[in-house]
């Protein structure tokens, strides 16, 4: 069967599925209404978001492994049911522990299972364009906040925050479970017609390693550390964008929702843009550039003095965060092969889970200890990006040294 055209249809279906999954990036729109309704502490409420992102990372490896035995569309179906049910039941919560279970645990597990069901399968359909495919797919997740944040803000305004959760939960079940029926499984070792892997050096795979072999390589720990540093600062902003905007700019929640939309748009654009560009010029040069931009942007946030300056700076952070997320699957495939990508990507994604636990809680703790001022959190985020840039420089030097050595050996053999 010729999948060269149909793979784009499968990609489109998974984009719409991941728009629903990207609901978690609209969290900051819900955070303040929940606090106002129940009177819970901000740091306690932010745990729900951290739980969701952390627990979304935990089932990814298992969901990736399950795809060796179960069709990806069945994985997506299960994830959609969990996500929609968790979001709906959040609308029934009236105790904070219920918020943690429904939003953090049930919806979080559903998010991870759904995302894992789409990413590994779709990337295997695009061995010739891993960066752009993973980036576009990840952009679907990022664009969830662009679409869902303003919709959620209106729902909260008209019906209240709890009813908004119920409406969204029902919608997610219908959309995700319906589209899951249209997704097919990528054939083993699929290659598009006319694609020559040897001529596409930028997207060539390393040796196929299973997760045991991957965990024995220093490369895995270097990459995981880089992703932790890169996404921690981004998640500080993603989790607190609306409160940060309201505190710094003294604007209404509705206006702050527009700022969240701009941030989400940058996050979405970054996933596709940087992923596609990395196919052309390499992953590590792009990672280095992302650290530099994000580090400078986080530092500039300490000097915000106008609406447009704030929006531009926060969008730079979102653009870089999207780049890190968009390249994670393609870089994992480049480094450890695509055969075991489902499990390997799931394990690599745990780095985001660590960042999700550290970033939002760190920002909330700094704000609480500094009378509502986030500046020290921004400085910490900037320093993390500096550390990531140093590791990226080492990895880039190592990569180029290996390529040069390989080229010299080929020349010597020819002589």
N, C-alpha and C positions, 0 to 999 in steps of 0.2 A: 504493500500500500504506500502511495506517495504522500508523505506528510509535509512536504516543503511549503505548501500553502496552508494546510489545515493547522499546522503548528501555530500560526499567527492567530487563528480563531481561538485555539486553546489558551493562548497567552491573553487574549482579550477577555475571555471568560474569567480567568484567574485575576486579572486586573480589577474587575468589578467585585469579585469575591474579596480581594484584599482591601478595597475601599471600605468595606464593612469592618474588616479586621483593624483598619486604621482608626477605628472609633476610639481606641485607647489614647491616641494623641490629642483628642479633644477633651481630655480629662479636666484641664484647667478651667474649662467653661462650667463644669459641674461642681468643682471644689468649693467655691465660695457660696453658692446656693445651699449646698449641703451643710456647710458650717453655719450659715444664717438660720437654717431650718431647725437644726438640732442643737446648736451651741457647742459642738465638739471643737477641740483644739486643732489648729491647722496642721501641726506635726502629726497628730494622730490620724487625721483624715488623709494626709499625704501617703500614709502607709498603704492605703488601698491601691493607689497607683503603683507604688513600688512592688507590692505583692503581685499585681497583674502582670507587670513586665517580667519580674523574676520568674513567676510560674509559667509565663508564656514560653520561657526558654527551656524549662525542665523537660516537657514532653517531646521536644523536637527530635532528639536523637531516637527515642522510641518510635515516634511516628515515622521517622525516616527509615528505620529498620523494618517497620511493619510493611512498608511499601515493597519489600522483597516478596511478600506473601499476599498482600491485600492491595487492590487497585487504589491509586491515589484518590479517585473520586469518592471512595468509601471513607477514606481518612478525612477528606474535606467535609463530607456529610456529617460525620461524628463531631468534628470540630465546630461546624456551624450550629448544630443542635446545642452543644455546650455553651457556645458564646451567646447565642440568642436567649437561651434559658437563664444564663447567669445575669445578663443585662436586665431581662424582664423581672427577675426575682429581686434585683437591686431596688426596683421600684416598690417592693414590699417591705424593705428593711426599715426598722425603726430603732435598732441598736447598732453600735459601731462594729461589734463582732459579726453581725449579720452582713454589714457592708463588706467586711473583709472576706467573708465566705462567698457571697454571691458575686461581687465585682472582682475581688482579688483572686480567689481560688477558682471558682467555676468558669467565669468569663475568661480569666487568665489562661487556664488550661485549654479552653476552646480556641483562644487566639493562637496559641502556639501550635496546636494540632492542625488548625486550618492553614496557617502560614506554611508549616512544614509540608503539608500535602500539596501545596502549589509550587513552592520554590524548587525543590530537588527535581521534580518531574519536568517542569518547564525548562530548567537550565539544560537538562539532558536533550531536549528538543533543539537546542541552539549551541552545539559545540563550536560553531563558527563565529558566534556572536554572544559569548557568555556575558561579557560586561554589560552590553546594552540590554540583553534579555533580563538578566538579574536586576539591572537598574530600573527598567521600566516596570517590572513586576513589583519591586520594592517601592517604586514611585506610586503604584496603586495604593499600597498601604499608607504611604505618606500623605496621599491626597485625601485620605479618609477624613482628616481633620479639616481640610479646606471645605469639603462638602458638608460634613457632619457638624462641625462647630457652629456655623450660623444657623443651621436647621435646629440643632439642640438648643441654642440660645432662644430661638423663637418659641420652641415647645415649652421651655422652662418659663418664659414670660407669660404664655397663655394658659398653660395647664399645670405648672409647677414641676419641680425637678423629679419627683417620684413618678408622675405620670409620663414624663418625657422618657424615662428609662423603660417603662413598659411598652410604649409605642415603638421605640427603637429595637427592643428585644424581639418583638414580633416581626418587624421588618427584616432583621438580620436572618432569622430562621427561614423566611420565605425566599430571600435573595440567594443566600449561600447554598442552601440545600437544593434549590431549583437549578442553579448554575452548575453545581457539582455533577449533575447527571450528564452534562455535555462534555466533560473533560475526559480524554483518553490517556492511556499509559504510554510513555515514550518507549519505543523498541530498544532492546539492548544494543549498545554501541551504534546508535543511530548517526548517520552522516548525510547531510544534505547533498543533493545531486550537484556534482561539479566542485565540491569543496575539497581542497587539498591541504590537509593538516600541516604538512611539512613546509608549506609556503606561508603559513600564518603563525609566525613565531610568537607574536604577542599573546596569543590565546592557547598556546600549546600546553598540555598538561604535564605535570610531573608524574612520577611512577604512581600507579594506583595503590594506595595504602588503606588498610582498614583502620578502625579507630584505635586498636591496640598499637599498631605500628606508628600511627600519627602521634599518639601520646608519648612515644619514646623519642621523638625528634625535638631538638631545641627550637626548631622553626615554629612548631605549634605554640610554644609558650611565648615566643617573641611576638607572634601575630596576635595571640589572645591579649597580651599586655597592651599592645598598640591599640586594639579595639576598645579595651577598657578605658584607657586614657582618652581616646577620641570621643567616645560616646558619653562619658560621665558628664563633661561640661554641657554637651548638647541636651542631656536629659534633665540637668538642672533647670534649663530654660523651658524645655517642653512641658515639664510637670508644673511649672509655676508661672508660665507666660502671662496668663490673665491676672493673677494677683500682683505679679511684678509690674505689669503695665498700669494697673490701678493704683498701686502704691507710689510708683515713680512719677507717673504723668497725671495722677489725680483725675482719672477718667471713669466713666460709668462701666458697669459690666458689659453692656451691649457694645460700647465702643471698644472695650478690651477684646471682645469676641472677634471684632474686625482685625485687630492686631494678631490674634491667634491664627486667623485665616491667612494673613500675610506670612507668618512664620511657617505654617503648614504648606503654603504654596512654595516657599523656598526649600523646605524639606523635600517636597515632592520633586521639584525641578532638579535638586542636587542629586537625587538617586539615579535619575535617568541620564542627566548631563555628564556627571563624573564617571558613571559606569561606562557610557559610550566612549568618552574620551580616553579612558584607561585601556580600552581595546586598541587604541591607536598609538599611544605613547608609553604604555606600561602602567602597572598598578602602583609601584613604589614611588615614582615621581609625583603621581597624583596624591598619594597619602601624605607625602612631605608638604605639598602645597596646601592641603587641607589643614594640617596642623598649624601652619604659619598663619593662614587666614583666621582660623577659629581662635587661636591664641591672641591675636591682635584684637579681634572683635570682642572677646570676653573682657579684655583690658579696657577697651573703649566704653563698655557698658558702665564702668565706674564713673564716667564723665558725662553721662547723658544729660542734656539740658533742653531738648526739644522733641516734639512728637516725631518728626521725620527722621531726625538723627537716631532716635530710639528704634523706630521701625526698620531703618536700613541696617543698623548694627545687629539687631536680633535676627533679621533675615539672613545675614552673613553666617551667624551661628547655625541657623537651620539648614542653610545650603551645605555647610560642611558636615553636619550631622547626617544629612541625607546621603552625602558621598560615602561616609564610612559604612552606613547601612547598605547602600546599593552595591558596594564592592565586596562585601563579606562573602557571599556565595561564590562569586567568580574567583576571588583570590584563594578561597579554600579549594576550589576545583583545580586551579592552576598549580597549587602547592602539593596537593595530595591525590590528584586524579579525580575523575568523575564517577568511577564505578561505585564507590561507597559514599557518595556525596550526601545522601540523605542523613546518614548517621553522623558523618564528620561535620557537616554544617550545623546540625543540631548541637553537637558538643561545642563547636566554636561559638555558637550563639549564646552560650552560657556567659560569655564575656559581657554581653549586653545585659544579662540578668544581674551580674555583679554591679555594673554601672548603674542599673535602674534602682538597685538598693541603696547605693552610696550617694548618687547625685541628688535626687529629690530630698532625701533626709538631711544631707549636708546643707543644702540650700535653706531648708526650713529651720535647721538648728542655728545656722549663722544668723538668719533673720531674727529668730527669737532672742538670741543673746546680744543683738545689736540694735534693739529698738526698731525693728522693721527695716533695717538697712541690709541690702543684699551684697554690698560692695566687696566684702571680704570673700564671699563665695565666688564672685566673678574672678577675683585675683587667683584663688586656688584653681579654678577651672583653666585660667590662662597658663599657670605653671604646669598643669597636667599636659597641656598641648605642647609645651616646650619639651617636656620629657619624651612625649611621643615622637616629636620631630627628630630628636637625637637618635632614637631607636630606628626610625625610618631612614636616617642618613646611613647608619651602619648597615641596614638591610640592603639599601640601594647600592652601596659600595660592594657588599658581598655578592649581590646579584650580578653586577657588571664584571666583577673579577672572575666569577664562574663562567660567564658568557665569553669573556676574552680568552680564558684558558681553554674552553671548548673549541673556540675558533682556531686558536694556535695549533691544537692537536690535530684538527682536520687538515690544516695546511701542511703540517709536517707529514701526515699520512699520505697526502697527495704527492709530496715531493719524493 
